[in-house]
Amino acid sequence: MIDFDAAAALILKAARPLEAETIALESAGGRALAVNLKARGDAPRTAVSAMDGYAVRDADLATLPARLAIAEVAFAGRADVPTLPPNSCARVFTGGPVPLSADRVVVQEIVSRDGDDALFETTPGEGRHIRAAGSDFRAGEVLLPAGTILGFRAMVSAAAADVATLSVVRCPRVVILGTGDELAEPGQALETPGSIPESVSFGVAELARQYGAEVIARRRLTDTPDTLEAAAGQALDEADLIVVTGGASVGEKDFARAMFAPFGLELIFSKVAIKPGKPVWFGRANGKWILGLPGNPTSAIVTARLFLAPLIAGLAGRDPAALMTWRDVILTTPLKPCGDRETFERGRLDQDGVAVLNTQDSGSQKALATADVLIRRRPGASGLAAGDLATILDF
């Protein structure tokens, strides 16, 4: 059995990005760039107007009032750059090309019209209202570095690079295996004597998706060695990462690790000195990662947040260490002394600080919906009073 920090370090060591794949731009949201994204061209490609108005030469406004013939009209999307004859102006609209000889765009609000002439009576001010060619970025410039997560802002930049496809880190494929003879599919448990709804895999699946995984299967298994072994072999053929829930204690039907033994299971750690979640384990077989979570719902979800979330994030090209960023906040309720195992209490944040949930049982499910932080307690730590600082992790 190892301590939490040692286990977390082993997870982070394993959390390396998978290979790249090329996908359509429209499908890339939420993915991690595998390589730097460079612009194909300048933006804007030519000088364009930043306002609706009139493009002029400064020399033609040296004496006011001035009357200039409107020689050209340039809307956004015009392919050619207009020519501006002497003593004339161009009617331009936002995004439209500005004549090469123009010095500025005068906003339309201070210009009046007289037929095909524009009348300038007011000094236009300092603003030129022209976006120079390449003023946003140049061809070949890196718009987004490798590792960028393509959120809604980054997707704008990606599209602006004028690319139809992107090289991104492949999403890890995850199979979740829920073990236990007592488990029934939700909606069937009350009709099945001795059973309980299988709830853990639904939370694990959603956590996996949230941190970048593609959940390709969620299977409920009975505690039958042949069935478990066959399911293990199938999952190893399909997935990059298999998550097993339950079957990791010392009971007569705890086969979670044994089901992978025929496939050369290499255990990286088998237990962690934490509460809840001591039975959590981590290994590798046939080149695939396997994470075993406890069967109790709170234990499973706490250990999934501590170990599965950074593992998936790293495989998906995100920063796994960012998911292990602890911070100190004020306690609004007291904490009892900690026992001999490092403990992760469930808590809830508000504007005043963090409150410890009343229910800390490892089998509790109702309280999970209200917890949004884990409170870290070192082994043997003394009690804390309301107003003291507690170390927390977003849950």
C-alpha positions in Angstrom: 0.0 0.0 0.0 1.3 3.4 -1.0 0.4 6.9 0.1 -1.7 9.4 -1.9 1.2 11.5 -3.2 3.1 8.4 -4.5 -0.1 7.1 -6.2 -0.8 10.5 -7.8 2.7 10.7 -9.1 2.4 7.4 -10.8 -0.9 8.4 -12.4 0.7 11.7 -13.7 3.6 9.7 -15.1 1.1 7.5 -17.0 -1.0 10.4 -18.2 0.8 11.1 -21.5 -1.0 12.2 -24.7 -2.2 9.6 -27.1 -1.3 9.8 -30.8 -2.7 12.6 -33.0 -5.5 12.3 -35.5 -6.9 14.7 -38.1 -10.5 15.7 -37.8 -12.8 18.2 -39.3 -12.7 21.7 -37.8 -16.4 21.6 -36.9 -15.8 18.4 -34.8 -12.8 19.8 -32.9 -14.5 21.6 -30.0 -13.1 20.5 -26.7 -10.1 18.7 -28.2 -6.4 19.4 -27.6 -4.3 20.5 -30.5 -1.5 18.1 -31.3 0.7 20.6 -33.2 1.0 24.4 -33.4 -1.8 25.8 -35.6 -0.4 28.4 -38.1 -2.4 30.8 -40.2 -2.6 30.1 -43.9 -2.8 33.8 -44.8 -2.7 37.4 -43.5 -5.7 38.8 -41.6 -6.9 41.0 -42.9 -5.5 40.2 -46.4 -5.8 43.9 -47.4 -6.5 47.0 -45.5 -10.2 47.2 -44.6 -12.5 49.7 -43.0 -13.2 49.4 -39.2 -16.3 51.5 -39.6 -19.1 52.5 -42.0 -18.0 55.7 -43.6 -16.0 57.4 -46.4 -12.4 56.6 -47.3 -10.4 59.8 -48.1 -7.0 61.3 -48.5 -6.0 63.7 -45.8 -4.9 66.2 -48.5 -8.4 66.4 -49.8 -9.7 67.5 -46.3 -7.0 70.1 -45.8 -9.5 72.8 -46.2 -13.0 72.4 -44.8 -15.8 72.3 -45.7 -14.9 70.0 -48.6 -17.0 68.4 -51.3 -15.8 65.1 -52.7 -17.3 63.0 -55.4 -18.1 59.4 -54.4 -16.0 57.5 -56.9 -16.3 53.9 -55.4 -18.5 51.8 -53.1 -16.8 49.0 -51.2 -18.8 46.5 -49.2 -17.2 43.7 -47.2 -16.4 40.8 -49.5 -15.3 42.9 -52.5 -12.5 41.0 -54.1 -10.5 43.9 -55.7 -9.1 47.0 -54.0 -10.7 50.2 -55.4 -8.8 53.1 -56.9 -9.4 56.5 -55.5 -9.0 59.4 -58.1 -7.9 62.8 -56.9 -10.5 65.0 -55.1 -12.8 62.0 -54.5 -13.8 59.6 -51.8 -15.0 56.0 -51.5 -18.1 54.9 -49.7 -16.9 52.0 -47.5 -18.6 49.7 -45.1 -17.2 47.8 -42.2 -14.9 45.1 -43.5 -14.8 46.5 -47.0 -11.4 47.1 -48.7 -9.9 50.6 -48.3 -8.3 52.2 -51.4 -4.5 52.0 -51.2 -4.2 55.8 -51.5 -6.7 56.6 -48.7 -5.3 57.8 -45.4 -8.4 57.4 -43.2 -12.1 56.5 -43.0 -14.3 59.3 -41.9 -17.3 57.9 -40.0 -20.6 58.3 -41.7 -22.2 60.2 -38.8 -20.2 63.4 -39.5 -20.6 63.3 -43.3 -23.6 64.5 -45.2 -24.6 63.5 -48.8 -25.6 65.7 -51.7 -26.4 63.3 -54.5 -23.2 61.6 -55.6 -21.1 63.9 -53.5 -20.0 63.7 -49.8 -19.8 66.8 -47.8 -17.2 67.1 -45.0 -17.7 70.0 -42.6 -16.2 68.6 -39.4 -12.6 67.7 -38.6 -12.5 63.9 -38.5 -10.3 63.6 -35.4 -7.3 61.4 -34.7 -8.9 58.0 -35.4 -8.2 56.5 -38.9 -10.6 53.6 -38.6 -8.5 51.4 -40.9 -7.4 47.8 -40.1 -4.1 47.4 -41.8 -3.3 44.3 -43.9 -1.9 41.7 -41.5 -2.7 43.7 -38.4 -4.4 40.8 -36.7 -1.9 38.1 -37.8 0.4 37.2 -40.7 0.7 34.0 -42.8 2.7 31.4 -41.0 2.1 33.0 -37.5 1.2 30.5 -34.7 -2.3 31.3 -33.7 -2.7 28.5 -31.2 0.2 26.4 -29.7 0.1 22.7 -29.4 -1.8 21.6 -26.3 -4.4 24.3 -26.6 -7.9 23.1 -25.6 -10.3 24.1 -28.3 -12.9 26.0 -26.3 -15.3 28.5 -27.8 -12.8 31.3 -28.0 -10.0 29.1 -29.4 -12.4 27.8 -32.1 -12.7 31.3 -33.5 -9.0 31.6 -33.9 -8.8 28.1 -35.4 -11.4 28.9 -38.0 -9.6 32.3 -38.7 -6.5 30.3 -39.6 -8.5 29.2 -42.7 -8.1 25.5 -42.2 -10.7 22.8 -42.7 -9.1 20.2 -40.6 -7.0 20.1 -37.4 -4.5 17.7 -35.9 -5.7 16.9 -32.4 -4.8 14.4 -29.7 -7.0 11.3 -30.0 -9.7 10.9 -27.3 -8.9 8.0 -25.0 -11.5 5.2 -25.5 -12.8 4.0 -22.2 -14.7 0.9 -21.2 -16.4 0.8 -17.8 -17.0 -2.6 -16.2 -19.3 -2.7 -13.1 -18.9 -5.9 -11.1 -21.3 -7.4 -8.5 -24.0 -10.0 -8.3 -26.1 -7.6 -6.3 -26.3 -4.9 -9.1 -29.3 -4.3 -11.4 -29.9 -1.8 -14.1 -31.7 1.3 -12.8 -35.4 0.8 -13.2 -35.2 -2.9 -12.5 -33.8 -3.2 -9.0 -37.1 -3.0 -7.1 -38.4 -5.9 -9.2 -35.3 -8.0 -8.5 -35.1 -9.3 -4.9 -31.7 -8.7 -3.2 -30.5 -6.2 -5.8 -29.6 -2.5 -5.8 -29.4 -0.1 -8.7 -26.0 0.0 -10.4 -25.2 3.7 -10.0 -21.5 4.1 -10.0 -20.8 3.5 -13.7 -23.1 6.3 -14.7 -21.1 8.8 -12.6 -17.8 7.4 -13.8 -18.9 7.6 -17.4 -19.9 11.2 -17.1 -16.7 12.1 -15.3 -14.7 10.4 -18.1 -16.5 12.3 -20.8 -16.0 15.6 -18.9 -12.3 15.2 -18.9 -11.9 14.2 -22.5 -12.7 10.5 -22.9 -14.9 8.7 -25.4 -16.9 6.1 -23.4 -17.5 3.3 -25.8 -19.1 0.8 -23.4 -20.5 0.6 -19.9 -21.1 -3.1 -18.9 -22.6 -4.6 -15.8 -21.0 -8.0 -14.9 -21.8 -10.8 -12.5 -19.1 -12.1 -10.2 -18.4 -15.2 -12.4 -14.7 -15.7 -13.2 -15.3 -16.9 -16.8 -17.7 -14.0 -17.5 -15.3 -11.5 -16.0 -12.3 -12.9 -17.9 -14.1 -12.8 -21.2 -15.2 -9.2 -20.5 -11.7 -8.2 -19.6 -10.4 -9.6 -22.9 -13.0 -7.8 -24.9 -12.4 -4.5 -23.2 -8.6 -4.8 -23.8 -9.3 -5.2 -27.5 -11.5 -2.2 -27.6 -10.2 0.5 -25.2 -7.2 2.5 -24.2 -8.3 2.5 -20.6 -10.6 0.1 -18.7 -12.2 1.2 -15.5 -13.4 -1.6 -13.2 -15.7 -0.8 -10.3 -16.0 -3.1 -7.3 -14.4 -6.5 -6.7 -11.2 -5.0 -5.4 -11.5 -6.0 -1.7 -10.7 -9.3 0.0 -14.0 -11.1 -0.3 -14.6 -14.5 -1.9 -16.0 -12.9 -5.0 -13.6 -10.1 -5.5 -12.1 -10.9 -8.9 -11.4 -7.5 -10.3 -7.7 -8.0 -10.7 -7.8 -11.7 -11.3 -9.9 -11.1 -14.4 -6.9 -9.5 -16.1 -4.3 -12.0 -14.9 -4.4 -14.1 -18.1 -3.6 -11.0 -20.1 -0.3 -10.2 -18.2 -1.6 -7.7 -15.7 1.2 -5.6 -14.3 0.2 -3.9 -11.1 1.5 -0.4 -10.6 -0.2 0.1 -7.3 -2.7 -2.2 -5.5 -3.9 -0.1 -2.6 -3.6 3.5 -1.4 -3.6 4.7 2.2 -6.6 7.0 1.8 -10.1 7.2 3.1 -12.4 6.7 1.3 -11.0 4.6 -1.5 -8.3 2.3 0.0 -9.0 -0.5 -2.5 -8.2 1.6 -5.5 -5.7 0.0 -7.8 -3.9 0.8 -11.1 -2.2 -1.4 -13.7 -1.5 -2.2 -17.3 -2.2 -5.3 -19.5 -1.7 -5.8 -23.2 -0.5 -2.2 -23.4 -3.8 -0.8 -22.0 -4.3 1.1 -18.7 -6.6 -0.4 -16.1 -7.9 1.6 -13.1 -9.9 -0.3 -10.4 -12.3 1.7 -8.3 -14.0 0.7 -5.1 -17.6 -0.5 -5.3 -19.1 1.9 -2.8 -20.5 4.9 -4.7 -18.8 7.7 -2.7 -15.5 5.9 -2.6 -15.6 5.2 -6.3 -16.4 8.8 -7.3 -13.9 10.3 -4.9 -11.1 8.1 -6.3 -12.3 8.7 -9.8 -11.9 12.4 -9.3 -8.4 11.9 -7.7 -7.0 9.4 -10.2 -9.2 8.9 -13.2 -9.8 12.6 -14.0 -6.1 13.5 -14.4 -5.3 10.2 -16.1 -7.9 10.8 -18.8 -7.0 14.5 -19.1 -3.4 13.6 -19.8 -4.2 10.9 -22.3 -6.5 13.4 -24.1 -3.7 16.0 -24.3 -4.8 18.2 -21.5 -2.7 19.2 -18.5 -3.3 16.5 -15.8 -1.4 18.4 -13.1 -3.9 21.2 -13.4 -6.5 18.8 -12.0 -4.4 18.3 -8.8 -4.3 22.0 -7.9 -5.2 22.3 -4.2 -6.0 25.6 -2.5 -6.7 26.9 1.0 -10.1 28.3 1.9 -11.8 29.2 5.2 -13.8 26.5 7.0 -17.3 27.5 8.0 -17.8 24.3 10.0 -15.4 22.4 12.3 -13.5 19.3 11.3 -12.7 16.4 13.6 -9.2 15.1 13.9 -8.0 12.8 11.1 -7.3 9.1 11.6 -4.3 7.2 10.5 -5.2 7.4 6.7 -5.2 10.5 4.6 -8.8 11.4 4.3 -10.8 13.3 1.7 -13.9 14.8 3.3 -16.7 16.0 1.0 -17.6 19.7 1.3 -19.6 22.5 -0.3 -18.4 26.0 -1.2 -20.3 29.2 -0.7 -19.4 32.9 -0.5 -18.2 32.5 3.1 -15.9 29.4 2.6 -16.3 25.7 2.7 -18.7 23.6 4.9 -18.2 20.0 5.6 -21.1 17.8 4.6 -22.8 16.0 7.5 -22.7 12.7 5.7 -19.3 11.2 5.0 -20.2 7.5 4.6 -18.5 5.8 1.7 -21.8 4.3 0.5 -23.7 7.6 0.6 -25.2 8.6 -2.8 -27.6 11.4 -2.0 -24.8 13.7 -0.6 -22.7 13.3 -3.7 -25.1 15.6 -5.5 -24.4 18.5 -3.1 -20.6 18.1 -2.7 -18.4 20.2 -4.9 -15.0 20.1 -3.2 -12.8 17.5 -1.5 -11.2 18.6 1.8 -7.7 17.1 2.2 -6.8 15.8 5.7 -3.3 14.5 6.4 -2.9 11.4 8.6 -3.1 12.2 12.3 -4.0 15.9 11.7 -5.6 17.6 14.6 -9.1 19.0 14.5 -9.9 22.3 12.9 -12.3 25.0 14.0 -14.6 27.2 11.9 -12.5 30.0 10.7 -9.4 27.9 10.2 -8.0 27.2 6.7 -8.7 23.9 4.9 -7.0 22.6 1.8 -9.5 21.7 -1.0 -9.8 20.4 -4.5 -12.6 21.0 -6.9 -14.8 17.9 -7.0 
